[in-house]
Amino acid sequence: MTSAGKEIAELFFYLEEYEVENLATYFSFGQVKAGEILWKEGDPCEALAFIVSGKIRLSKQTEFKGKEVVIGVFGPGSMAGELSILDGSPQATSAIALEDTVLLRLSKGSFGRILQESPELGMRLLKSMLLSVSARLKHALGRLAAIF
């Protein structure tokens, strides 16, 4: 199994080995240094990022110029950029590496190819993404309720 395959196997533990090997062909590795901007809010979406190691902060601009709110800090096993890759919209948040970070990237084109070439595998990937987004939404709702 390739290095990417090993990382994917850890992130997608529910996949069979042959599925991991198939999925690995669609991903690329990326490394970013602490302080490096992965993307800014409003940038076109180029890839979905799965965090292998390190941490990234997602933030969103507020209505007050120059002010932003931190959406969250995410570490290994988390993903970022999933909303924009699903609907093709510009990035909804800005992302910055808080420490040296290793990412598995899935480009927009590769994501589309998975869905076309391996629909069952694509559906499992989509389910994983939906579960992650759902967990984040529940957490955000809890935080919002705590404010009021």
C-alpha positions, 0 to 999 in steps of 0.5 A: 500500500502506498504512503497515501494509501496508509493515510487514507486507510486511517482516515477512512477506516471503514473502507476495504483495502482495495477501496483504499488503494483505488481512492489513493489514486485520486489524492495528493499529498500537501505540506504547509508551514505554520502560518501559511494560508491555505485559502481565503474566504471567497477564493475559488475552491480547488480542493478538499483537504483532509488533515493528516497531521497538524492543525488548521484554523477556519475563520469567517469575516464578520460584517465589521471590516477587518474582523473575523470569527474563528469557526474552529481549529481542526486537527488530524482526521478532520477535513476542510473545504467540503462545502465549496467542493460540493456546490462549486461556490467560493470558499466560505471560510479562510484557512490558515495552518497553525502548525506545520501540517500534512494534508491529503488533497482531493481536487475538484476534478478528482472528486468528480472522477471518483463519483463518475468512475466509482459511484459506490466508493463516491457515495461512501466518501460523500456519506463520510463527508455528510457525517462530518458536516453533520457533527460540526453543525451539531457542535455549532448549534450547541455553541450557539445555544450556549450564547443565548 
